[in-house]
Amino acid sequence: MAHSVLIVDDASFMRMMIKDILEKNDFEVTGEAKDGQEAVELYKEKSPDLVTMDITMPEMDGIAALKEIKAFDPNAKVIMCSAMGQQAMVIDAIQAGAKDFIVKPFQADRVLEAINKTLG
């Protein structure tokens, strides 16, 4: 059975890029969210196997959303997505329970490596 993934990014282009990588590698994209609030709601509704979460978003950022998702489901598997130069935020995210992080622009092999490692 294909693993289900929720993609969270405020940029539709970035969501499209990661969705393309996932679908070409037999993952099922169960939802897409453009901000942290939407991500939390979709997570509760869909219970995906994995979440790719952008850090910098309007409404609620990725770290706040990560904390809410982990509070709802301590076993949630979340991989953070960040632009270069957001190292401090990445450290915050890992401390808040993120399993890994990938850097934009996305490289397919790195995305798949992080996902496969996280899903174990």
Residue pairs with C-beta under 8 A, 6 or more apart in sequence:
2 26
2 27
2 28
3 27
3 28
3 49
3 50
3 115
3 119
4 27
4 28
4 29
4 30
4 46
4 48
4 49
4 50
5 22
5 27
5 28
5 29
5 30
5 48
5 49
5 50
5 51
5 52
5 115
6 29
6 30
6 31
6 32
6 33
6 39
6 42
6 43
6 46
6 48
6 50
6 51
6 52
7 15
7 18
7 19
7 22
7 29
7 31
7 32
7 33
7 51
7 52
8 32
8 33
8 34
8 35
8 36
8 38
8 39
8 51
8 52
8 53
8 54
8 57
8 62
8 65
9 15
9 18
9 34
9 52
9 54
9 57
9 81
10 34
10 35
10 54
10 56
10 57
10 58
11 54
12 34
14 54
14 81
14 104
14 106
15 32
15 34
17 105
17 106
18 52
18 81
18 106
18 111
19 29
19 32
21 106
21 108
21 111
21 112
22 29
22 111
22 115
23 29
24 108
25 112
27 115
30 46
30 48
31 42
31 45
31 46
31 48
33 39
33 41
33 42
34 57
35 57
35 58
35 59
35 60
35 65
36 53
36 57
36 59
36 60
36 61
36 62
36 64
36 65
36 68
37 59
37 60
37 65
38 59
39 51
39 53
39 60
39 62
39 65
39 69
40 60
40 65
40 68
40 69
40 72
43 51
43 69
43 72
43 73
43 76
44 72
47 73
49 77
49 119
50 77
50 78
50 79
50 115
50 118
50 119
51 69
51 76
51 77
51 78
51 79
52 78
52 79
52 81
52 102
52 111
52 115
53 62
53 65
53 66
53 78
53 79
53 80
53 81
53 93
53 98
54 62
54 80
54 81
54 82
55 61
55 62
55 63
55 80
55 81
55 82
55 86
55 89
55 90
55 93
56 62
56 82
56 83
56 86
56 89
57 65
60 68
62 80
62 81
62 93
63 89
63 92
63 93
63 96
66 78
66 80
66 93
66 96
66 97
66 98
67 96
67 97
69 76
69 78
70 76
70 78
70 96
70 97
74 97
76 97
77 99
77 118
77 119
78 97
78 98
78 99
79 98
79 99
79 100
79 101
79 102
79 114
79 115
79 118
80 90
80 93
80 94
80 98
80 100
80 101
80 102
81 101
81 102
81 103
81 104
81 106
82 89
82 90
82 93
82 101
82 102
82 103
82 104
83 103
83 104
84 103
84 104
90 101
93 101
94 101
99 114
99 117
99 118
100 114
100 117
100 118
101 114
102 110
102 111
102 114
103 110
